[in-house]
Amino acid sequence: MVRRFTVSDSIVIEVLPEVAYEAVSRPAQMGRWSPENLGATLTAPDASAPLGTVFEGRNKRGAFRWVTRCTVTAADSGSRFAFRVHAIGLKRPRLRGPIATWEYRFEREGGATRVTESWTDDRRAWPSVVANAFDRVATGGRTFADFQEGNIARTLRNLKRELEAESAS
């Protein structure tokens, strides 16, 4: 099986790019939209995370919970937000190494915004057979690429629903 290292999806949200960026660039709030993330610990949780910000993400999959350490690698207001996951652990992110990169792009479409969310598997040093075996155990039978496609679609739908409801009120 050929290993896919990047998956992405897009959705058009009826808000301006700056509004969508402001929401997504606050990692502490990501748990509102993501089916797996519970939010993040930052010194300024209600502000956009600037370039270089290091934060810890809290995650769950079923009964399993874990923590990651992440660094913001792009913070271009209204255009692009990205962070790299570089440590993971059960209660503290102790195991260090390249894990994944998450990126969000914001493109104006008239009075709306196309939001594109991408996940990149940074475990390049892992042999595919090892990564695929690990992935199938961790995701209940799928590769992380397949699993993340579903997570991304749900996150984008939830983000759209919330931002459009906020802008209508």
Backbone as a ProteinNet text record, in pm:
[ID]
protein_1_A
[PRIMARY]
MVRRFTVSDSIVIEVLPEVAYEAVSRPAQMGRWSPENLGATLTAPDASAPLGTVFEGRNKRGAFRWVTRCTVTAADSGSRFAFRVHAIGLKRPRLRGPIATWEYRFEREGGATRVTESWTDDRRAWPSVVANAFDRVATGGRTFADFQEGNIARTLRNLKRELEAESAS
[TERTIARY]
84.1	0	89.3	56.7	130.7	87.7	184.8	157.7	133.9	20.8	-8.6	40.7	117.5	173.4	94.1	6.4	-71.5	-214.2	-308.7	-449.2	-504.3	-602.4	-663.8	-805.6	-879.1	-1015.4	-1045.1	-1145.7	-1182.9	-1332.5	-1370.4	-1511.4	-1521.9	-1631.9	-1655.5	-1743.8	-1695.6	-1765.9	-1803.9	-1925.6	-1977.9	-1932.1	-1801	-1738.3	-1612.8	-1557.4	-1433.7	-1314.2	-1205.7	-1087.5	-1032.8	-1037.9	-986.2	-1065.5	-1195.6	-1281.7	-1248.9	-1236.6	-1203	-1063.9	-969.1	-833.1	-833.3	-903.7	-906.8	-955.2	-1053.3	-1103.9	-1000.8	-949.5	-859.4	-724.1	-679.9	-546.7	-544.9	-653.1	-659.9	-667.9	-553.1	-553.8	-633.1	-645.6	-723.5	-870	-916.1	-1055.9	-1083.5	-978.9	-995.6	-1088	-1094.5	-1182.7	-1329.5	-1365.7	-1504.3	-1543.5	-1445.9	-1477.2	-1422.2	-1308.6	-1240.6	-1304.9	-1319.8	-1374.3	-1272.6	-1146.2	-1041.2	-969	-958.6	-884.8	-976.4	-920.6	-996.6	-956.4	-866.6	-818.6	-669.5	-617.6	-474	-447.8	-329.7	-286.2	-188.9	-226.1	-142.3	-145.1	-46.9	-46.6	-157.3	-194	-302.2	-403.6	-490.2	-579.2	-683.5	-716.7	-821.3	-766.7	-634.5	-572.3	-516.4	-502.3	-437.5	-294.8	-252.3	-117	-18.8	78.8	176.2	279.6	350.8	458.7	553.8	590.4	684.1	620.6	490.6	422.1	431.6	466.6	468.2	347.2	272.2	155.9	140.4	64.2	33.3	-111.2	-132.7	-266.7	-316.2	-444.1	-506.7	-597.7	-587.4	-658.2	-722.5	-821.9	-887.1	-932.3	-933.2	-989.7	-1054.1	-1187.5	-1256	-1217.8	-1176.7	-1135.7	-988.7	-915	-771	-747.2	-660.8	-627.5	-476.2	-430	-287.8	-265.3	-139.3	-100.6	10.6	7.7	112.5	175.7	299.3	363.8	373.7	333.3	324.8	391.2	436.6	493	427.7	381.1	320.8	430.8	413.1	513.6	470.5	343.3	293.9	178.2	181.8	75.5	58.1	4.4	-17.8	-166.2	-199.7	-338	-423.9	-534.3	-627.9	-583.6	-467.5	-412.1	-372.6	-291.5	-237.1	-201.5	-237.9	-200.2	-156.2	-41	9.4	84.8	86.7	167.6	220.8	335.5	404.3	390.3	353.3	346	480.5	551.1	686.1	714.5	612.7	627.7	489.9	488.9	362.2	382	274.6	279	140.2	130	-0.8	-43.1	42.4	9	94.1	213.1	304	367.7	394.4	454.6	604.8	639.9	778.4	851.5	779.2	841.8	855.7	980.2	1004.7	1039.1	1001	1031.5	925.5	952.9	853.9	730.9	613.7	490.4	396.4	356.8	261.9	266.2	216.1	198.1	53.5	-9.3	-144.1	-137.1	-210.9	-208.2	-350	-377.7	-506	-478	-541.5	-528.5	-665.4	-664.2	-786.8	-781.7	-877.3	-880.5	-1017.7	-1016.8	-1142.3	-1211.9	-1341.7	-1428.4	-1549.8	-1540.8	-1646.9	-1649.7	-1765.1	-1777.5	-1757.7	-1709.9	-1691	-1542.6	-1513.9	-1376.5	-1371.4	-1280.7	-1250.8	-1144.5	-1180	-1085.8	-1039.5	-907.7	-848.4	-767.2	-801	-727.6	-646.4	-517.8	-428.5	-356.8	-337.1	-258.7	-145.6	-23.4	92.3	157.3	178.7	246.4	396.1	452.9	595.7	680.7	620.8	694.3	764.1	839.3	904.6	1007.4	1069.9	1174.3	1115.4	985.6	923.2	907.5	949.3	919.6	767.8	721.6	577.2	508.6	570.5	507	487.9	582.4	571.1	464.5	468	368.8	228.4	210.5	77.6	26	114.2	72.7	34.1	116.7	86.2	-45.2	-61.7	-181.9	-307.7	-303.4	-422.1	-462.5	-363.9	-394.9	-450.7	-386.5	-424.3	-557.6	-597.3	-720.5	-832.2	-810.1	-914.5	-924.5	-811.6	-810.5	-778.8	-754	-725.1	-585.8	-541.4	-417.6	-452.2	-349.7	-376.4	-428.3	-379.8	-428.7	-579.5	-625.2	-768.5	-845.8	-792.4	-856.5	-867.3	-758.6	-757.7	-849.8	-873.1	-970.7	-1106.2	-1149.2	-1276.9	-1274.2	-1165.4	-1153.3	-1155.3	-1083.8	-1078.6	-1217.4	-1287.1	-1421.9	-1514.6	-1510.2	-1595.5	-1555.8	-1424.8	-1378.5	-1426.3	-1411.2	-1452.5	-1602.9	-1681.8	-1827.7	-1866.3	-1802	-1831.9	-1790.1	-1673.8	-1626.2	-1723.3	-1766.4	-1861	-1991.5	-2045.6	-2172.4	-2160.9	-2054	-2039.1	-2012.2	-1919.8	-1886.6	-2003.6	-2075.3	-2190.9	-2303.2	-2322.2	-2424	-2386.3	-2256.8	-2211.2	-2227.4	-2199.3	-2209	-2354.4	-2446.6	-2587.6	-2653.1	-2590.5	-2653.2	-2605.2
-117.4	0	124.7	219.7	345	434.1	486.5	570.7	714.7	773.2	913.3	996.3	1099.2	1182.4	1309.2	1348.5	1471.4	1449.6	1499.4	1500.8	1639.3	1682.7	1812.4	1814.1	1913	1934.6	2083.4	2131.2	2272.9	2287.1	2404.6	2439.7	2591.3	2637.5	2781.8	2823.2	2925.1	2976	3120.9	3156.4	3290.5	3393.1	3406.2	3510.1	3555.3	3668.5	3717.6	3635.7	3631.2	3553	3588.4	3716.2	3758.1	3696.7	3679.4	3620.3	3471.7	3401	3258.3	3238.4	3321.9	3312.9	3335.3	3436.5	3469.5	3350.1	3277.9	3160.6	3047.9	3012.6	2897.2	2922.5	3046.6	3076.9	3081.7	3042.9	3032.3	2884.1	2814.9	2669.8	2626.7	2712.9	2676.9	2653.9	2710.7	2699	2583.5	2516.9	2414.1	2300.5	2273.6	2167.5	2192	2315.1	2346.6	2285.2	2259.7	2210.9	2071.9	2038.4	1912.7	1794.4	1680.6	1562.5	1495.2	1537	1468.9	1562.3	1688.6	1782.6	1839	1855.2	1910.1	2053.1	2109.5	2244.5	2242.5	2354.8	2367	2458.3	2442.8	2526	2630.1	2756.8	2869.2	2976.6	3065.4	3175.2	3275.3	3292	3382.2	3302	3223.8	3133	3199.5	3324.7	3391.4	3481.6	3475	3557.1	3467.8	3524.2	3450.9	3417.5	3296.6	3253.4	3305.7	3386.2	3437.6	3332.6	3361.4	3276	3243.7	3116.2	3072.2	3030.3	3053.6	3014	2863	2820.8	2678.2	2653.7	2548.6	2516.5	2366.2	2325.5	2184.4	2160.9	2063.7	2027.5	1907.2	1907.6	1795	1725.2	1591.6	1515.2	1390.3	1339.7	1214.4	1138.2	1008.7	920.3	806.4	807.9	712.7	740.7	637.4	655.5	696.4	688.6	717.6	868.4	917.9	1060.9	1077.3	1187.4	1215.9	1365.8	1405.5	1545.6	1560.4	1671.3	1698.8	1834.9	1850.7	1982.5	2029.3	2152.8	2207.1	2344.4	2381.8	2514	2575.5	2699.5	2770.9	2803.8	2758.7	2776.7	2878.2	2918.3	3021.8	3092.2	3224.8	3305.3	3431.7	3412.2	3522.2	3557.8	3662.8	3698.3	3701.7	3629.4	3625.3	3540	3476.7	3403	3258.7	3241.6	3108	3095.3	2979.4	2945.2	2799.9	2770.5	2633.1	2608.3	2481.4	2442.2	2300.9	2277.1	2148.6	2078.2	1950	1866.6	1795.9	1818.4	1763.7	1690.2	1663.5	1579.4	1527.3	1408.9	1344.6	1263.9	1247.3	1165.2	1150.1	1063.5	1040.5	1155.5	1194.7	1306.7	1428.5	1406.4	1513.8	1472.3	1566.5	1531.5	1502.7	1378.7	1339.9	1283.9	1211.7	1150	1256.5	1292.1	1399.9	1345.2	1420.7	1385.5	1441	1442	1492.7	1401.6	1459.6	1380.7	1422.9	1550.5	1596.7	1748.3	1799.8	1942.8	1966.9	2065.4	2106.7	2246.1	2266.9	2396.6	2435	2564.6	2620.8	2737.2	2736.8	2847.2	2911.5	3043.5	3121.5	3203	3176.5	3246.2	3310.6	3438.6	3511.4	3459	3438.8	3404.7	3495.9	3610.8	3711	3762.2	3751.7	3792.4	3677.3	3565	3444.7	3404.8	3293.6	3244.5	3094.6	3052.9	2910.8	2878.3	2790.6	2744.8	2605.2	2589	2459.5	2413.2	2296	2236.1	2120.2	2114.5	2007.4	1944.3	1814.3	1738.2	1671.5	1685.4	1620.5	1530	1405.5	1306.3	1334.5	1378	1409.5	1291.2	1174.5	1054.9	990.6	1069.1	1023	913.5	914	815.2	676.9	671.6	543.1	463.7	339.8	257.8	245.8	245.1	241.6	124.2	7.6	-110	-88.8	-25.4	2.6	108.8	217.4	324.4	271.1	192.9	140.8	47.7	-36	-125.1	-44	53.4	139.5	213.6	271.5	347.5	263.7	141.6	56.1	25.3	9.4	-12.5	116.1	230.8	358.5	412.7	377.1	433.3	330.9	209.6	108.6	50.4	38.6	-31.1	51.8	180	264.4	325	384.7	462.4	598.3	670.7	804.1	896.4	881.1	966.1	947.2	823	796.4	849.4	825.3	870	1022.7	1091.2	1237.6	1300.1	1233.2	1286.1	1306.5	1208	1220.8	1329.6	1337.6	1441	1580.7	1598.2	1728.6	1768.2	1677.4	1708	1750.3	1678.4	1713.4	1848.9	1872.1	1999.9	2116.6	2104.5	2212.9	2236	2129.6	2145.4	2215.9	2175.3	2236.5	2383.5	2413.8	2551.4	2637.4	2586.2	2658.6	2686.8	2583.9	2598.9	2706.3	2702.1	2797.2	2939.4	2956.1	3092	3157.6	3080.9	3138.8	3172.2	3091.5	3122	3248.1	3262.3	3383.4	3507.7	3495.8	3614.4	3652.7	3557.6	3585.3	3652.4	3638	3694	3834.2
0	0	0	-85.7	-94	22.7	92	208.4	164.8	208.5	181.3	298.9	269.1	374	399	307.7	324.6	277.4	357.1	316.8	350.1	272.6	299.2	244.3	291	243.6	261	189.6	194.3	211.8	260.9	273.5	259.4	202.8	191.9	308.7	381.4	499.5	472.3	502	473.3	577	590.6	672.9	599.4	641.2	580.8	628.1	548.6	587.2	725.7	761.8	892.3	1007.3	987.5	1090.4	1106.9	995.1	1001.1	1060.6	1019.2	1072.1	1223.2	1268.4	1411.5	1493.4	1444.5	1516.5	1517.8	1401.8	1390.4	1455.9	1459.7	1514.3	1667.2	1730.2	1876.4	1912	1924.7	1948.2	2070.8	2170.6	2289.4	2254.8	2143.6	2102.9	2006	1957.4	1853.3	1896.6	2024.8	2072.6	2043.1	2011.2	1975.7	1841.9	1755.1	1620.4	1592.1	1648.8	1618.2	1689.8	1621.6	1687.2	1779.3	1774	1850.1	1947.3	1915.5	1999.2	2108.3	2227.8	2340.5	2372.3	2292.7	2316.8	2343.7	2393.2	2415.7	2533.8	2589.7	2700.4	2647.8	2660.2	2616.7	2723.9	2721.8	2817.8	2786.7	2658.7	2618.2	2536	2602.7	2529.6	2441.4	2468.1	2389.9	2280.4	2255.8	2151.9	2042.1	1923	1814	1855	1825.9	1861	1756	1796.1	1700.1	1661.2	1555.9	1507.2	1621.9	1633.9	1736.5	1867.2	1883.2	2006.4	2024.6	2145.7	2180.9	2271	2242.1	2323.1	2336.2	2436.4	2454.7	2416.3	2327.1	2283.6	2361.8	2395.1	2464.4	2363.9	2359.1	2256.9	2315.7	2243.6	2283.4	2159.1	2172.3	2070.9	2147.8	2155.9	2242.5	2387.5	2461.4	2601.4	2612.5	2504.2	2505.1	2498.6	2586.5	2590.1	2585.3	2521.6	2513.7	2498.7	2516.9	2511.3	2407.5	2333.7	2234.9	2263.1	2218.2	2221.2	2076.9	2054.6	1919.8	1915.3	1795.3	1772.9	1650.2	1663.6	1550.8	1450	1325.5	1219.2	1114.3	1115.2	1023.4	1091.9	1087.6	1148.5	1065.5	945.5	851.5	855.6	928.9	955.5	828.8	833.8	722.3	606	616.7	503.6	537.8	643	671	818.3	876.4	1013.1	1012.3	1074.4	1076.7	1206.2	1246.6	1361.6	1341.6	1402	1392.8	1527.2	1525.4	1645	1656.8	1769.1	1779.3	1909.9	1989.5	2108.5	2146	2208.4	2243.8	2370.8	2446.8	2567.3	2625.3	2726.1	2786.3	2876.7	2970.8	3059.5	3030.4	2979.3	2939.2	2807.3	2719.4	2588.5	2603.5	2635.7	2663.4	2541.4	2455.6	2338.2	2229.9	2198.4	2102.1	1964.9	1863.4	1725.9	1633.9	1504.8	1408.9	1404.4	1424.6	1427.8	1315.3	1314.8	1212.3	1202.8	1090.8	1071.7	1030.1	1093.6	1059.8	999	889.3	822.1	780.6	792.8	752	659.3	542.3	446.1	430.3	411.6	402.6	273.6	181.8	53.1	35	6	-14.6	-139.6	-127.3	-241.2	-231.5	-297	-285.3	-142.4	-76.9	62.5	159.2	107.9	189.2	187.7	252.9	262.5	238.5	152.7	138.5	242.2	337.6	439.4	398.7	388.3	355.6	475.6	525.7	637.1	582.1	618.6	572.9	690.5	682	779.1	702.3	752.8	693.2	795.8	757.8	841.3	835.7	945.8	950.7	996.5	1008.5	1050	930.1	856.7	733.3	757.5	874.6	903.5	934.3	961.4	990.3	860	856.8	738	721.3	598.5	572	639.5	638.4	698.8	849.3	915.6	1059.5	1083.3	1006.1	1021.5	996.7	891.6	859.9	969.7	1026.4	1135	1258.8	1294.9	1409.4	1386.3	1267.9	1235.9	1251.7	1203.7	1208.5	1352.5	1440.7	1582.3	1643.4	1616.2	1677.2	1626	1504.5	1446.8	1430.4	1476.6	1464	1324.5	1253.9	1125.9	1003.8	1020.8	905.1	914.6	805.6	811.2	870.2	919.8	972.9	863	741.1	631.9	613.7	608.8	594.4	715.1	832.6	955.9	959.9	924	929.3	825.4	714.5	616.9	682.9	760.4	830	935.3	1011.4	1114.2	1053	943.5	877.8	827.6	764.6	713.5	827.1	939.6	1053.6	1113.1	1126	1181.5	1095.8	965.4	875.4	880	883.7	893.6	1023.9	1134.3	1264.2	1266.6	1209.1	1202.5	1121.6	1008.3	923	998.2	1059.3	1130.8	1239.6	1318.8	1428.2	1379.7	1285.3	1239.4	1167.5	1087.3	1018	1116.5	1220	1320.9	1398	1431.9	1501.5	1416.5	1286	1199.7	1171.8	1184.1	1161	1282.7	1398.2	1519.4	1548.9
[MASK]
+++++++++++++++++++++++++++++++++++++++++++++++++++++++++++++++++++++++++++++++++++++++++++++++++++++++++++++++++++++++++++++++++++++++++++++++++++++++++++++++++++++++++

